[in-house]
Amino acid sequence: MPDDTKVQKIRKLLALAQSGNPHEAALAASRARELMVTYAIEEAQLLPQDREPIATEGLNLDTLRVPHWEALLCYILAPSFFCRSFYTRGSDIYVVGRKSDREALIATFWYLRNEIKRMSANAWAQQPSYTTVHGKTWKTGFNEGCVRTIKERLGQDQAALVADNSGTALVLIQRQKETDEWVEENMKLRTSMARRTVNPSGYGAGRQAGHALDLSKRAGASKALAA
């Protein structure tokens, strides 16, 4: 397929990413991002109207306090979509990036968040009735362990993608650099280095369970499906 045909295909997907249908928009955005990486196509090759501005968007979790593992999940997913993620303590999670990238990231976040919650509930239900650990404590450890495994898997997937596609590394670096520069120019962020203690039994179970998650099923879920 000639290069101009590849670019035209990506432009059509980016147009679909503006659809009023959340599922269709997220799916198109995710596919466009994947093709840009696979074909090593930079934004400079797209028309000016195809280049989306970088902006900030909240996830609206509707909770008084954001669980640490959910903030961590979005944080480790963000670079895979050329985004950045941050949260305000006790408030909400925010993502920074282009619209199509943000939508693909958010759809992935909701899918994995719901899957992890489902898996931790099922795993806790199978624990012995005589255990002295509180269910919430155990499941929190499970969730954090699962997120840590996802982080490792994403790192391995990206390394393999770069190795298999000529020019991909440059595209990844440049696209992420543009988001990082926007954040540095427009936001003042502080990093929390607080240490956390989690239940080792739940954490270990979550680490194992994280290998079973389908990380390729990214844009098929939306907030409307959240449990």
C-alpha positions in Angstrom: 0.0 0.0 0.0 1.5 3.4 -1.1 2.3 5.9 1.7 -0.3 8.3 0.5 -3.0 5.6 0.8 -1.9 4.9 4.4 -2.2 8.5 5.2 -5.6 8.8 3.7 -6.8 5.8 5.7 -5.6 7.4 8.9 -7.3 10.7 8.0 -10.6 8.8 7.5 -10.2 7.1 10.9 -9.5 10.4 12.6 -12.7 11.8 11.0 -14.7 8.9 12.4 -13.1 9.6 15.8 -15.3 12.7 15.9 -18.4 10.6 15.6 -21.2 11.1 18.1 -21.3 7.4 18.8 -18.8 6.8 21.7 -18.0 3.2 20.7 -17.4 4.1 17.0 -15.3 7.1 17.9 -13.1 5.3 20.4 -12.6 2.4 18.0 -11.6 4.7 15.1 -9.3 6.7 17.3 -7.5 3.6 18.6 -7.1 2.1 15.1 -5.7 5.4 13.8 -3.2 5.5 16.5 -2.1 1.9 15.9 -1.7 2.6 12.1 0.4 5.7 12.7 2.8 3.7 14.9 2.8 0.6 12.6 3.4 2.7 9.4 5.7 5.1 11.2 3.6 8.1 10.0 4.3 11.3 11.8 1.7 14.1 12.2 3.7 16.3 9.8 2.5 14.0 7.0 -1.2 14.8 7.8 -3.1 17.8 6.7 -3.3 20.8 9.2 -7.0 20.1 9.9 -6.1 16.5 10.9 -3.7 17.6 13.6 -5.6 17.7 16.8 -4.7 20.2 19.5 -3.5 18.9 22.9 -5.9 19.4 25.7 -6.9 18.1 29.2 -10.0 16.0 29.9 -11.4 14.6 33.2 -12.6 11.0 33.6 -15.5 11.9 36.0 -15.2 8.9 38.3 -18.0 10.2 40.5 -16.2 9.3 43.7 -15.1 11.3 46.7 -11.7 9.7 46.7 -9.8 8.2 43.8 -8.4 4.8 44.6 -4.7 4.7 44.3 -4.7 1.7 41.9 -7.1 3.4 39.5 -4.9 6.5 39.3 -1.9 4.3 38.8 -3.7 2.3 36.1 -4.4 5.5 34.0 -0.9 6.8 34.7 0.8 3.7 33.3 -1.6 3.4 30.3 -1.2 7.0 29.3 2.2 6.8 27.5 0.9 3.9 25.3 -1.5 6.5 23.9 0.9 9.5 23.7 -0.8 11.0 26.7 0.0 12.1 30.3 -2.2 11.4 33.3 -2.5 13.0 36.7 -5.0 13.3 39.5 -5.9 15.6 42.3 -6.0 13.9 45.7 -9.5 13.0 46.7 -10.9 14.3 43.4 -10.6 13.0 39.8 -8.2 11.7 37.2 -7.3 13.8 34.2 -5.6 13.0 31.0 -3.6 15.2 28.6 -3.2 14.6 24.9 -4.9 14.9 21.5 -8.7 14.1 21.4 -8.3 10.8 19.5 -5.5 9.7 21.8 -7.5 10.6 24.9 -10.5 8.8 23.8 -8.6 5.6 23.1 -6.9 5.9 26.5 -10.1 6.5 28.4 -11.9 3.6 26.7 -9.0 1.3 27.6 -9.0 2.6 31.1 -12.7 1.8 31.7 -12.4 -1.6 30.2 -9.4 -2.6 32.3 -10.7 -1.0 35.4 -14.0 -2.9 35.2 -12.1 -6.2 34.4 -9.8 -5.8 37.4 -12.7 -5.1 39.7 -14.5 -8.1 38.5 -11.5 -10.3 38.8 -10.7 -9.1 42.3 -14.2 -9.7 43.5 -14.2 -13.3 42.0 -10.8 -14.0 43.5 -11.8 -12.8 47.0 -14.9 -14.9 46.9 -12.7 -18.0 46.6 -10.6 -17.1 49.6 -11.0 -19.3 52.8 -13.8 -18.1 55.0 -11.5 -18.2 58.1 -9.1 -15.6 56.7 -8.5 -12.6 59.0 -7.9 -10.1 56.2 -10.6 -7.6 55.4 -12.1 -8.0 51.9 -11.4 -4.4 50.9 -7.8 -4.6 52.0 -7.2 -7.9 50.1 -8.9 -6.6 46.9 -6.9 -3.4 47.0 -3.7 -5.4 47.1 -5.0 -7.6 44.3 -5.9 -4.5 42.1 -2.5 -3.0 42.6 -0.7 -6.2 41.8 -2.7 -6.5 38.7 -1.8 -3.0 37.6 1.9 -3.6 38.1 1.7 -6.7 35.8 -0.1 -4.6 33.2 2.8 -2.0 33.4 5.4 -4.7 32.7 3.4 -6.2 29.8 2.9 -2.8 28.2 6.6 -2.2 28.3 7.3 -5.5 26.7 4.7 -4.9 24.0 6.1 -1.5 23.1 9.6 -2.8 22.9 8.5 -5.6 20.5 6.5 -3.1 18.4 9.6 -0.8 18.0 11.8 -3.8 17.1 9.3 -5.1 14.5 8.6 -1.8 12.7 11.2 0.4 11.0 10.9 4.1 12.0 8.4 3.4 14.8 10.7 4.5 17.6 11.0 8.0 16.1 7.3 8.4 15.8 6.7 7.2 19.4 9.4 9.5 20.8 8.2 12.6 18.8 4.5 12.2 19.5 5.1 11.7 23.2 7.6 14.6 23.3 4.9 17.0 22.0 2.5 16.0 24.8 5.3 16.3 27.4 6.3 19.7 26.2 2.7 20.9 26.3 2.4 19.7 29.9 5.6 21.5 30.9 4.5 24.8 29.3 0.9 24.7 30.6 0.7 22.9 33.9 2.5 22.7 37.2 2.5 19.1 38.4 3.9 17.6 41.6 4.8 14.0 41.9 3.8 12.1 45.1 6.5 9.7 46.3 4.6 8.3 49.3 5.2 4.6 50.0 2.3 2.3 50.2 1.7 -1.0 52.1 -0.6 -3.5 50.5 -1.7 -7.0 51.5 0.9 -9.4 50.1 -1.5 -12.2 49.5 -3.9 -10.1 47.4 -1.0 -8.4 45.7 0.5 -11.7 44.6 -2.8 -13.0 43.4 -3.3 -9.8 41.4 0.2 -10.1 39.9 -0.7 -13.5 38.5 -4.1 -12.5 37.3 -2.7 -9.5 35.4 -1.3 -11.9 32.8 -4.8 -13.1 31.9 -6.1 -9.6 30.9 -6.6 -9.0 27.2 -4.6 -5.8 26.6 -5.6 -5.7 22.9 -9.3 -5.2 23.7 -8.9 -1.5 24.1 -11.5 0.6 22.5 -14.5 -1.8 22.9 -15.5 -0.4 26.3 -16.8 3.0 27.4 -17.8 4.7 30.6 -21.4 3.6 29.9 -20.4 0.0 30.6 -18.7 0.9 33.9 -19.9 -1.2 36.9 
